Amino acid sequence: MNHDTAGFRARYRNGIRRWYSPWLHGGFVLGFGLVALAVLVTRIDAPPTWQWLAVPLGLIVFNWGEYTVHRRYGHHKHRLGALFYKRHTGDHHSFFVEAQMPYEQARDWRVIFFPAWLIVLFCTALVPAYGLIARLDRNVAALFCATLLAGYLSYEVFHACEHLPARHALARLPWLRQMRRLHQLHHRRDIMQTRNFNLVFPLMDWLHGTLHWEPEDPRLP
């Protein structure tokens, strides 16, 4: 059965409240996240070399978390993640399909970015994590939590870039271009539940055997 993407986009846009500001949405997420990141960075005090291992550890943990949440709750119905499933599979994957990936207006950012309150919730969840790790070492706690937060922000930025027009200067950067193609394939409706769940770096997709690549069709514009 063919999916009426244009019809869904029209209905979704009509449902966006008039007071919604895409610039305020994106600006708040980025601004709040950067302020929280700066607070964590100020707590780092001349860490020895071994403490910097908290950064790659944080990257792996975030990559695993991104993959697991996306695959388990974004594409399969669970009571715990019902809201995320509706927003992701129900809205995002209906708004964007493989042949229609770019957004067309700034108000379309509402279906790309996470809700603005989620960055606040994410940072709030980092507080007990920081406190627990800081009992052992404050530098390690700050480095680890800062890496997780940087991962969240990079997810938002990469995801937005992956829905830019193909000719946009950012979309043509080598790594973004590759991840944009992987994400485009993920939006193919027959494989969206099984392939390409990482958006920034496909480590877990590679480890779990869910990485799927196909070259772009040269006949397409």
C-alpha positions in Angstrom: 0.0 0.0 0.0 1.4 3.4 -1.0 1.9 6.0 1.7 0.5 9.5 1.0 3.5 11.5 2.3 2.2 14.8 0.9 -1.2 14.3 2.5 0.4 13.4 5.9 2.7 16.4 5.8 -0.3 18.7 5.1 -2.2 17.2 8.0 0.8 17.3 10.4 1.5 21.0 9.6 -2.1 21.9 10.1 -1.9 20.3 13.6 1.1 22.4 14.6 0.0 25.2 17.0 0.3 28.7 15.7 2.5 29.9 18.5 5.2 27.2 17.8 8.6 28.7 16.9 11.1 26.4 15.2 13.9 28.8 16.0 13.0 28.9 19.6 12.7 25.1 19.7 16.1 24.5 18.1 17.7 27.4 19.9 16.5 26.2 23.3 17.7 22.7 22.8 21.2 23.8 21.6 21.5 26.7 24.1 20.4 24.7 27.2 22.6 21.8 26.2 25.7 24.0 25.6 25.2 25.7 29.0 24.9 22.4 30.8 27.9 21.1 28.9 29.9 24.2 29.9 29.0 23.6 33.6 30.4 20.1 33.3 33.5 21.2 31.6 34.3 23.7 34.3 34.4 20.8 36.8 37.3 19.2 35.0 40.6 19.9 36.6 43.8 18.8 34.9 42.9 15.2 34.5 45.7 12.7 34.1 45.9 10.7 30.9 44.0 7.6 32.2 41.0 9.7 33.2 40.4 10.7 29.6 39.4 7.1 29.0 36.0 8.2 30.3 35.5 10.0 26.9 35.6 6.9 24.7 33.7 5.0 27.3 31.0 7.7 27.3 30.9 7.6 23.5 30.3 3.8 23.5 27.6 4.0 26.2 25.8 6.8 24.3 26.1 4.9 21.0 24.6 1.8 22.6 21.9 3.9 24.2 21.0 5.6 21.0 20.9 2.3 19.1 18.9 0.5 21.8 16.3 3.2 22.4 15.8 3.8 18.7 15.5 0.2 17.8 13.5 -1.1 20.8 11.2 1.9 21.5 11.2 3.9 18.3 10.0 1.1 16.1 8.2 -1.4 18.4 5.3 -0.6 20.6 5.9 -0.8 24.4 3.9 0.8 27.1 6.9 2.5 28.5 7.8 4.1 25.2 4.4 4.7 23.7 4.8 8.4 23.3 8.2 8.0 21.6 6.9 5.3 19.3 4.0 7.5 18.2 6.2 10.5 17.6 9.0 8.5 15.8 7.3 5.8 13.8 3.9 7.4 13.7 5.0 11.0 12.8 8.6 11.1 11.8 8.6 8.1 9.5 5.3 9.1 8.0 6.6 12.7 7.4 9.9 11.5 5.8 10.2 8.5 3.5 13.2 7.4 1.4 12.2 9.4 -1.6 11.2 12.5 0.4 13.8 13.1 3.0 14.4 16.9 3.1 12.3 19.2 5.2 10.6 22.0 3.2 10.1 24.7 5.8 11.4 25.7 9.2 8.2 24.5 11.0 9.0 21.0 9.8 11.8 21.0 12.5 9.1 20.0 15.0 9.1 16.5 13.6 12.9 16.3 13.4 14.0 17.6 16.8 13.1 15.9 20.1 10.6 17.8 22.2 12.4 20.7 23.9 11.7 19.4 27.4 13.7 16.2 26.7 17.0 18.0 26.9 16.0 19.2 30.4 15.0 15.7 31.4 18.3 14.3 29.9 20.4 16.8 31.9 18.4 16.1 35.0 19.1 12.4 34.7 22.8 13.2 34.4 22.8 14.8 37.9 22.6 11.5 39.9 24.9 9.8 37.4 27.5 12.5 38.0 27.0 12.4 41.8 27.5 8.6 41.9 30.7 8.6 39.7 32.0 11.7 41.5 32.2 9.7 44.7 35.1 7.9 43.0 36.5 10.7 40.9 35.1 14.1 40.0 37.1 14.4 36.8 35.9 11.1 35.5 32.3 12.0 36.4 32.5 15.3 34.5 34.2 13.8 31.5 31.8 10.9 31.2 28.6 13.0 31.7 29.9 15.7 29.3 30.5 13.1 26.7 27.0 11.7 27.0 25.5 15.2 26.7 27.7 16.0 23.7 26.4 12.8 22.2 22.8 14.0 22.7 23.6 17.3 21.0 25.4 15.7 18.2 22.4 13.4 17.6 20.1 16.4 17.3 22.6 18.2 14.9 23.3 15.2 12.7 19.7 14.3 12.5 18.7 17.8 11.3 21.6 17.7 8.8 20.4 14.3 7.5 17.1 15.9 6.5 18.7 18.8 4.6 18.4 18.9 0.8 21.1 16.8 -0.8 22.7 19.9 -2.4 23.1 21.8 0.9 26.8 22.5 1.7 26.5 20.6 5.1 24.8 17.6 3.5 27.8 17.3 1.1 30.4 17.0 3.8 32.0 13.5 3.6 30.9 12.0 6.9 27.5 13.7 6.9 26.9 12.6 3.4 27.5 8.9 4.3 25.3 9.1 7.5 22.6 10.9 5.5 22.6 8.0 3.0 22.3 5.4 5.9 19.5 7.4 7.4 17.8 7.7 4.1 17.9 3.9 3.8 16.5 3.6 7.3 13.5 5.5 6.2 12.7 2.9 3.6 9.5 1.5 5.0 10.3 -2.1 4.5 13.5 -2.0 6.5 13.0 0.8 9.0 12.4 -1.7 11.9 15.6 -3.7 11.2 18.4 -1.6 9.8 20.5 1.6 10.4 19.6 2.8 13.9 22.7 4.8 14.6 22.6 8.4 13.3 26.0 9.8 14.2 28.4 6.8 14.1 27.2 3.3 13.1 29.2 1.3 15.7 26.3 -0.6 17.2 24.7 -1.2 13.8 28.0 -2.8 12.7 28.3 -4.9 15.9 24.7 -6.1 15.8 24.7 -6.8 12.0 22.0 -4.2 11.3 24.1 -1.9 9.1 22.7 -1.7 5.6 24.3 0.2 2.7 23.4 0.7 -0.9 24.8 3.2 -3.2 22.6 6.0 -4.4 20.8 5.6 -7.6 22.7 7.7 -10.2 19.4 8.2 -12.1 17.9 10.2 -9.2 18.6 14.0 -9.1 
